[in-house]
Amino acid sequence: MSSTEEKLSNVFKEISGILSESKINLENLEQKKLELEEEKKDLAVEIGRLSIEKQDLVLQSRVKEDKIGEMASNQEDLLKEYEVLKEELKSFQEIATAARRKEFDFEEIKNLLKVYGVLISEIYDATAHYRILDLLHGDKEEMSKDEIKGASGISGAMVLHAIFDLRKADLISYDEETGLAKLVSRIFAKEKKK
């Protein structure tokens, strides 16, 4: 074999080796590409899962914020109620103090209150009276007998009986011709609209 042929043979061997290495490198690159694409798919799935978890956490956070806001609002309402009760107790204390100065018999007052309690709750059922007063202390200070009946769920005869009792006590006025009952004297404080 001549030196030129040997050189050419060596060059072909080198080229063949290079091509063989290139083929192996390409196969390795293809395998690496497939692995990276698989990792990319896994990452996309993980991103989707994390996104859903994030949405759930945001929703839970909003729910908790709403509950905190509601609890704060309820607490404010309770504090307002407490202040109203405190004022009413203060006025009752003033009455009791004045009564003490006048030398009233507290035992007699206590017994009298017990009798009134029994009369109101057991003998003279004041539920209808209270409901009517509560309705007339709301948005409408004047309502027809039928409106009161529908809103309170009390029978017509009971509504009429309670209206006459409340009229007699000068808490409401009642026009028998029109059937309209109107609040005359406010007992409960007017509720503020939220």
VEXDREN-2710 file (C-alpha; in Angstrom, 1 decimal):
% VEXDREN-2710
k/r/px/py/pz
1/MET/0.0/0.0/0.0
2/SER/1.3/3.4/-0.9
3/SER/1.7/6.2/1.5
4/THR/-1.1/8.1/-0.2
5/GLU/-3.5/5.3/0.2
6/GLU/-2.5/4.9/3.8
7/LYS/-3.0/8.6/4.4
8/LEU/-6.4/8.4/2.7
9/SER/-7.3/5.3/4.7
10/ASN/-6.3/7.1/7.9
11/VAL/-8.3/10.1/7.0
12/PHE/-11.4/7.9/6.3
13/LYS/-10.9/6.2/9.6
14/GLU/-10.7/9.5/11.4
15/ILE/-13.7/10.8/9.5
16/SER/-15.5/7.5/10.3
17/GLY/-14.5/7.9/14.0
18/ILE/-15.7/11.5/14.0
19/LEU/-19.0/10.5/12.4
20/SER/-19.4/7.7/14.8
21/GLU/-18.7/10.0/17.8
22/SER/-21.0/12.7/16.3
23/LYS/-23.8/10.0/15.9
24/ILE/-23.3/9.0/19.6
25/ASN/-23.3/12.7/20.6
26/LEU/-26.5/13.3/18.6
27/GLU/-28.2/10.3/20.2
28/ASN/-27.1/11.6/23.6
29/LEU/-28.4/15.1/22.8
30/GLU/-31.7/13.6/21.6
31/GLN/-31.9/11.6/24.9
32/LYS/-31.1/14.8/26.9
33/LYS/-33.7/16.7/24.8
34/LEU/-36.3/14.1/25.7
35/GLU/-35.4/14.2/29.4
36/LEU/-35.6/18.0/29.4
37/GLU/-39.0/17.9/27.7
38/GLU/-40.2/15.4/30.2
39/GLU/-38.9/17.7/33.1
40/LYS/-40.6/20.6/31.4
41/LYS/-43.9/18.7/31.4
42/ASP/-43.4/17.8/35.0
43/LEU/-42.7/21.4/35.9
44/ALA/-45.8/22.6/34.0
45/VAL/-47.9/20.1/36.0
46/GLU/-46.3/21.3/39.2
47/ILE/-46.9/24.9/38.3
48/GLY/-50.5/24.1/37.6
49/ARG/-50.8/22.3/41.0
50/LEU/-49.1/25.2/42.8
51/SER/-51.4/27.7/41.0
52/ILE/-54.5/25.8/42.2
53/GLU/-53.0/25.7/45.8
54/LYS/-52.3/29.5/45.6
55/GLN/-55.9/30.1/44.5
56/ASP/-57.2/28.0/47.4
57/LEU/-55.0/29.8/49.8
58/VAL/-56.2/33.2/48.5
59/LEU/-59.8/32.0/48.8
60/GLN/-59.2/30.8/52.4
61/SER/-57.5/34.1/53.2
62/ARG/-60.5/36.1/51.8
63/VAL/-63.0/33.9/53.8
64/LYS/-60.9/34.5/57.0
65/GLU/-60.8/38.2/56.3
66/ASP/-64.6/38.3/55.8
67/LYS/-65.0/36.4/59.1
68/ILE/-62.7/38.8/60.9
69/GLY/-64.6/41.8/59.4
70/GLU/-67.9/40.2/60.4
71/MET/-66.7/39.5/63.9
72/ALA/-65.4/43.1/64.3
73/SER/-68.8/44.4/63.1
74/ASN/-70.6/42.1/65.6
75/GLN/-68.2/43.3/68.3
76/GLU/-69.0/46.9/67.5
77/ASP/-72.7/46.1/67.6
78/LEU/-72.3/44.4/70.9
79/LEU/-70.4/47.4/72.3
80/LYS/-73.2/49.7/71.1
81/GLU/-75.8/47.5/72.8
82/TYR/-73.7/47.4/75.9
83/GLU/-73.5/51.2/76.0
84/VAL/-77.3/51.4/75.5
85/LEU/-77.9/48.9/78.3
86/LYS/-75.4/50.7/80.5
87/GLU/-77.3/54.0/80.0
88/GLU/-80.6/52.2/80.8
89/LEU/-79.1/50.6/84.0
90/LYS/-77.7/54.0/84.9
91/SER/-81.2/55.5/84.7
92/PHE/-82.6/52.6/86.7
93/GLN/-79.9/53.2/89.3
94/GLU/-80.9/56.8/89.5
95/ILE/-84.6/55.8/90.0
96/ALA/-83.5/53.3/92.6
97/THR/-81.4/56.0/94.4
98/ALA/-84.3/58.4/94.3
99/ALA/-86.6/55.7/95.6
100/ARG/-84.2/55.0/98.4
101/ARG/-84.2/58.7/99.3
102/LYS/-88.0/58.6/99.4
103/GLU/-87.7/55.5/101.7
104/PHE/-89.5/53.1/99.4
105/ASP/-89.6/49.5/100.5
106/PHE/-87.3/47.7/98.1
107/GLU/-88.8/44.3/99.1
108/GLU/-92.2/45.7/98.1
109/ILE/-90.9/46.9/94.8
110/LYS/-89.2/43.6/94.1
111/ASN/-92.4/41.7/94.9
112/LEU/-94.4/44.1/92.7
113/LEU/-92.0/43.5/89.8
114/LYS/-92.4/39.8/90.2
115/VAL/-96.2/40.2/90.1
116/TYR/-95.9/42.3/87.0
117/GLY/-93.6/39.7/85.4
118/VAL/-96.1/36.9/86.0
119/LEU/-99.0/39.0/84.8
120/ILE/-97.2/39.9/81.6
121/SER/-95.7/36.5/80.8
122/GLU/-98.3/34.1/82.1
123/ILE/-101.7/35.8/82.2
124/TYR/-101.5/38.7/79.8
125/ASP/-99.4/37.3/76.9
126/ALA/-97.7/40.5/75.5
127/THR/-96.1/38.8/72.5
128/ALA/-98.5/40.4/70.1
129/HIS/-98.1/43.8/71.7
130/TYR/-94.4/43.6/71.5
131/ARG/-94.3/42.5/67.9
132/ILE/-96.6/45.3/66.8
133/LEU/-94.5/47.9/68.7
134/ASP/-91.4/46.4/67.2
135/LEU/-92.8/46.6/63.7
136/LEU/-93.9/50.2/64.2
137/HIS/-90.5/51.1/65.5
138/GLY/-89.0/49.9/62.2
139/ASP/-88.9/51.7/58.8
140/LYS/-92.7/52.4/58.8
141/GLU/-94.2/54.1/61.8
142/GLU/-97.7/53.7/60.3
143/MET/-99.1/50.4/59.0
144/SER/-102.5/48.9/58.3
145/LYS/-104.0/46.2/60.5
146/ASP/-103.6/43.8/57.5
147/GLU/-99.9/44.8/57.0
148/ILE/-99.3/44.2/60.7
149/LYS/-101.1/40.8/60.6
150/GLY/-99.0/39.7/57.5
151/ALA/-95.7/41.0/58.9
152/SER/-96.1/39.6/62.4
153/GLY/-97.8/36.3/61.7
154/ILE/-100.3/37.0/64.5
155/SER/-104.0/36.2/63.9
156/GLY/-106.4/39.1/63.0
157/ALA/-108.3/39.0/66.3
158/MET/-105.1/39.1/68.4
159/VAL/-103.7/41.9/66.3
160/LEU/-106.9/43.9/66.8
161/HIS/-106.9/43.2/70.6
162/ALA/-103.3/44.2/70.9
163/ILE/-103.9/47.4/68.8
164/PHE/-106.7/48.4/71.1
165/ASP/-104.6/47.8/74.2
166/LEU/-101.7/49.8/72.8
167/ARG/-104.1/52.6/71.8
168/LYS/-105.5/52.6/75.3
169/ALA/-101.9/53.0/76.7
170/ASP/-101.3/55.9/74.3
171/LEU/-98.4/54.2/72.6
172/ILE/-100.2/54.1/69.2
173/SER/-103.1/55.7/67.5
174/TYR/-105.6/53.6/65.5
175/ASP/-108.1/54.8/63.0
176/GLU/-110.9/52.3/62.8
177/GLU/-112.2/53.6/59.5
178/THR/-108.9/53.3/57.6
179/GLY/-107.5/50.5/59.7
180/LEU/-104.2/52.4/60.1
181/ALA/-102.1/52.1/63.3
182/LYS/-99.5/54.8/63.9
183/LEU/-96.8/54.9/66.5
184/VAL/-97.4/57.8/68.9
185/SER/-94.8/57.3/71.6
186/ARG/-91.3/55.8/70.8
187/ILE/-90.1/53.3/73.4
188/PHE/-87.1/51.8/71.6
189/ALA/-84.3/53.8/70.1
190/LYS/-84.5/54.0/66.3
191/GLU/-82.0/51.6/64.7
192/LYS/-79.4/53.1/62.4
193/LYS/-79.3/51.6/58.9
194/LYS/-76.0/49.9/58.0
END
